[in-house]
Amino acid sequence: MLKVGLTGGIGAGKSEVSRLLVEHGAVLIDADRIAREVVAPGTPGLAAVVDAFGEDVLTGDGSLDRPRLGSIVFTDPQKLATLNAIVHPLVGARSRDLEEAAPEDAVVVHDVPLLAENGLAALYDLVIVVDARPETQLDRLVRLRGMTEEDARARMAAQASRDKRLAIADIVIDNDVPLDALERRVAGVWADLTHRARTSQE
């Protein structure tokens, strides 16, 4: 098994890269998806979030109001740390379960937005960073996700710096390119990953 950490700043295109890797045959463990599962209605995770932040972070049907919670934590580092202390251990435990269930010869890609921020690089055999210029990230967040420029800048500022992410990278995928060029780059990376996985089995 080859354990790969995949990360990138918000708006850099990490989700597109993870989608392409899955098409090539990677086993994807998506930390964001798991983070939603562990705070679904009825879970201990959601109860802990409500205990920390109050009933105002719930929608009318009792599920987590993610935009509301985001507006609270992304402008306050202490509150963000409180949320992370609740969610990250739950995500870690579920991720380990999924990894243990993968085939022995798999390339397992852990899609982890906050890999650099939380010092997790050592957990993986190698780290891939999807990189884009800050102005590209900002444009995508405003144009494609409908964020205000102020909100987009706050989300970007809450993450590790570009230099900090690049410092932990074994492989960098430059995503300041059209989709067809990205597809070619990911195909090349996949060839490298499968070669490493085969070598590790020998």
Backbone hydrogen bonds, N-H to C=O, Kabsch-Sander energy under -0.5 kcal/mol:
donor,donor_aa,acceptor,acceptor_aa,energy
2,L,106,A,-2.3
3,K,1,M,-0.6
4,V,2,L,-0.7
4,V,108,V,-3.1
5,G,126,L,-2.5
6,L,4,V,-0.5
6,L,110,H,-3.2
7,T,128,I,-2.4
9,G,130,V,-0.6
12,A,9,G,-2.3
17,V,13,G,-1.8
18,S,14,K,-2.6
19,R,15,S,-2.1
20,L,16,E,-2.1
21,L,17,V,-2.3
22,V,18,S,-2.1
23,E,19,R,-1.9
24,H,20,L,-1.4
25,G,21,L,-0.9
25,G,22,V,-0.8
26,A,21,L,-2.4
27,V,107,V,-2.6
28,L,26,A,-0.7
29,I,109,V,-2.9
30,D,28,L,-0.6
31,A,29,I,-0.8
31,A,111,D,-2.4
34,I,30,D,-2.4
35,A,31,A,-2.6
36,R,32,D,-1.5
37,E,33,R,-1.9
38,V,34,I,-2.4
39,V,36,R,-0.8
40,A,37,E,-1.5
43,T,40,A,-2.0
47,A,43,T,-1.8
48,A,44,P,-2.2
49,V,45,G,-2.0
50,V,46,L,-2.6
51,D,47,A,-2.1
52,A,48,A,-1.7
53,F,49,V,-2.7
54,G,50,V,-2.7
57,V,54,G,-1.5
58,L,55,E,-1.9
59,T,63,S,-3.0
62,G,59,T,-1.8
65,D,57,V,-3.5
66,R,64,L,-1.4
69,L,65,D,-2.6
70,G,66,R,-3.0
71,S,67,P,-2.2
72,I,68,R,-1.1
73,V,69,L,-2.5
74,F,70,G,-2.4
76,D,73,V,-1.2
80,L,73,V,-0.5
80,L,76,D,-2.4
81,A,77,P,-2.2
82,T,78,Q,-1.8
83,L,79,K,-2.3
84,N,80,L,-2.6
85,A,81,A,-2.1
86,I,82,T,-1.0
86,I,83,L,-0.8
87,V,83,L,-2.5
88,H,84,N,-2.5
90,L,86,I,-0.6
91,V,87,V,-2.3
92,G,88,H,-2.7
93,A,89,P,-2.0
94,R,90,L,-1.9
95,S,91,V,-2.6
96,R,92,G,-2.0
97,D,93,A,-1.7
98,L,94,R,-2.1
99,E,95,S,-2.3
100,E,96,R,-2.3
101,A,97,D,-1.0
102,A,98,L,-0.5
102,A,99,E,-1.3
106,A,103,P,-1.6
108,V,2,L,-2.6
108,V,106,A,-0.7
109,V,27,V,-2.9
109,V,107,V,-0.7
110,H,4,V,-3.6
110,H,108,V,-0.7
111,D,29,I,-2.2
111,D,109,V,-0.8
112,V,6,L,-2.8
112,V,110,H,-1.0
115,L,112,V,-1.5
118,N,114,L,-2.1
119,G,116,A,-1.3
120,L,115,L,-2.3
123,L,120,L,-2.2
124,Y,121,A,-1.8
125,D,3,K,-2.3
126,L,3,K,-1.3
128,I,5,G,-3.4
129,V,171,I,-2.6
130,V,7,T,-3.0
130,V,128,I,-0.5
131,D,129,V,-0.6
131,D,173,I,-2.7
136,T,133,R,-0.8
137,Q,133,R,-2.1
138,L,134,P,-2.6
139,D,135,E,-2.0
140,R,136,T,-2.3
141,L,137,Q,-2.4
142,V,138,L,-2.2
143,R,139,D,-3.0
144,L,140,R,-2.3
145,R,140,R,-1.1
146,G,142,V,-0.5
147,M,141,L,-2.1
152,A,148,T,-2.6
153,R,149,E,-2.5
154,A,150,E,-2.0
155,R,151,D,-2.4
156,M,152,A,-2.3
157,A,153,R,-2.5
158,A,154,A,-1.6
159,Q,156,M,-1.1
165,R,161,S,-2.0
166,L,162,R,-2.5
167,A,163,D,-1.8
168,I,164,K,-0.6
168,I,165,R,-1.3
169,A,166,L,-1.2
170,D,127,V,-2.8
171,I,127,V,-2.0
173,I,129,V,-2.6
174,D,172,V,-0.7
175,N,131,D,-3.5
175,N,173,I,-0.6
182,L,178,P,-2.0
183,E,179,L,-2.7
184,R,180,D,-1.6
185,R,181,A,-2.0
186,V,182,L,-2.7
187,A,183,E,-2.1
188,G,184,R,-1.8
189,V,185,R,-2.1
190,W,186,V,-2.8
191,A,187,A,-1.9
192,D,188,G,-1.6
193,L,189,V,-2.6
194,T,190,W,-2.7
195,H,191,A,-1.7
196,R,192,D,-2.3
197,A,193,L,-2.6
198,R,194,T,-2.4
199,T,195,H,-2.4
200,S,196,R,-2.2
201,Q,197,A,-0.9
201,Q,198,R,-0.7
202,E,198,R,-0.7
202,E,199,T,-0.9
